[in-house]
Amino acid sequence: MADVPEHVERNEAYWDDQAHDYVADGRRNWESEEPTWGVFSVPESEVGMLPKEIEGRDAIELGCGTGYVSAWLARRGARPVGIDNSEAQLATARTFQREFGLDFPLLKGNAEEVPYSDGSFDIAISEYGASIWCDPYRWIPEAARLLRPGGELVFLVGSILLTLCGRDDGNEPARDELLRPLFGMHQVEWPDEPSIEFHLPQGKMIDLLRDCGLSVEQLIEVRPPDDATTRYPHVDLDWARRYPVEEIWRARKLRVS
Ligand SMILES: C[S@@+](CC[C@H](N)C(=O)[O-])C[C@H]1O[C@@H](n2cnc3c(N)ncnc32)[C@H](O)[C@@H]1O
């Protein structure tokens, strides 16, 4: 078996440890008919993250966690598959499948190496899954490989601006101060956190998507709704009303003639 990269091992242990803290949010999202996204729970009707065409489509959620994004896709007529490498997160997802009477395949594995053949899916999606915990130079080529021509990659990540301004102590909200360089940003480790995140400058992300045969269709800078609240301390509403906390990227696999 190929060596597992250090970030994959460390993030697996981290998510096994964190999983119990994500059960309540997972249930709230499984219960919700309308998808809501990110740390401020922005309604789908305000942000439009889901692909326009879902019914009858094959979808893969990369880093599915508790599985609610796949559940939203399944309820809209897609055939989702969720992959995650945390057994504890998958256990929560399986519990919710039973509780809500919705079944779809859940795989334990690294989203950078997915055991499906080329062109198996019409949609690849990630909300704070592979999109921040996997190396973009590994997971984005893999997502592109898994998509059929014309298929769509959609992912939500913490914004590059928040990554530049986020405090080392994640319990303190970001301020209007750039704390780290943009150039060279890739692997990001926060002090006292055992996990490893990945963030690319937007220019590098565009280069990577294009190099993988994906055409960038949209970059949505997410804004919190009027009645927004959050349980996450690393950013407050005042900052989030002025700067994007999150970015949603949409890209489509080119059709080759
Ligand atoms: C914040 S959760 C997001 C998932 C989903 N939106 C949710 O909230 O349940 C991040 C997930 O990414 C998963 N993850 C991290 N690294 C991964 C990898 N290399 N392969 C697959 N999943 C991974 C974690 O196990 C975790 O369940």
The ligand as an SDF file (V2000), in Angstrom:
LIG
                    3D

 27 29  0  0  0  0  0  0  0  0999 V2000
  -15.6620   20.0010    8.6980 C   0  0  0  0  0  0  0  0  0  0  0  0
  -15.9070   18.3410    8.1650 S   0  0  0  0  0  0  0  0  0  0  0  0
  -16.8110   18.8150    6.7240 C   0  0  0  0  0  0  0  0  0  0  0  0
  -17.7030   17.8030    6.1610 C   0  0  0  0  0  0  0  0  0  0  0  0
  -19.1910   18.0930    6.1160 C   0  0  0  0  0  0  0  0  0  0  0  0
  -19.5130   19.3020    5.3780 N   0  0  0  0  0  0  0  0  0  0  0  0
  -19.6850   18.1540    7.5380 C   0  0  0  0  0  0  0  0  0  0  0  0
  -19.6690   19.2540    8.1400 O   0  0  0  0  0  0  0  0  0  0  0  0
  -20.0410   17.1200    8.0720 O   0  0  0  0  0  0  0  0  0  0  0  0
  -14.3500   17.8650    7.4390 C   0  0  0  0  0  0  0  0  0  0  0  0
  -14.2860   16.4180    7.0280 C   0  0  0  0  0  0  0  0  0  0  0  0
  -13.1940   16.2160    6.1270 O   0  0  0  0  0  0  0  0  0  0  0  0
  -12.7090   14.9120    6.4000 C   0  0  0  0  0  0  0  0  0  0  0  0
  -11.3630   14.7260    5.8530 N   0  0  0  0  0  0  0  0  0  0  0  0
  -10.2050   15.3100    6.2310 C   0  0  0  0  0  0  0  0  0  0  0  0
   -9.1790   14.8480    5.4940 N   0  0  0  0  0  0  0  0  0  0  0  0
   -9.6950   13.9210    4.6370 C   0  0  0  0  0  0  0  0  0  0  0  0
   -9.1410   13.0890    3.6200 C   0  0  0  0  0  0  0  0  0  0  0  0
   -7.8290   13.1130    3.3260 N   0  0  0  0  0  0  0  0  0  0  0  0
   -9.9700   12.2750    2.9440 N   0  0  0  0  0  0  0  0  0  0  0  0
  -11.2960   12.2340    3.2170 C   0  0  0  0  0  0  0  0  0  0  0  0
  -11.8730   13.0000    4.1730 N   0  0  0  0  0  0  0  0  0  0  0  0
  -11.0870   13.8430    4.8660 C   0  0  0  0  0  0  0  0  0  0  0  0
  -12.7340   14.8400    7.9110 C   0  0  0  0  0  0  0  0  0  0  0  0
  -12.6360   13.5280    8.3920 O   0  0  0  0  0  0  0  0  0  0  0  0
  -14.0430   15.5030    8.2320 C   0  0  0  0  0  0  0  0  0  0  0  0
  -15.0880   14.5980    8.3630 O   0  0  0  0  0  0  0  0  0  0  0  0
  1  2  1  0
  2  3  1  0
  2 10  1  0
  3  4  1  0
  4  5  1  0
  5  6  1  0
  5  7  1  0
  7  8  2  0
  7  9  1  0
 10 11  1  0
 11 12  1  0
 11 26  1  0
 12 13  1  0
 13 14  1  0
 13 24  1  0
 14 15  1  0
 14 23  1  0
 15 16  2  0
 16 17  1  0
 17 18  1  0
 17 23  2  0
 18 19  1  0
 18 20  2  0
 20 21  1  0
 21 22  2  0
 22 23  1  0
 24 25  1  0
 24 26  1  0
 26 27  1  0
M  CHG  2   2   1   9  -1
M  END
$$$$
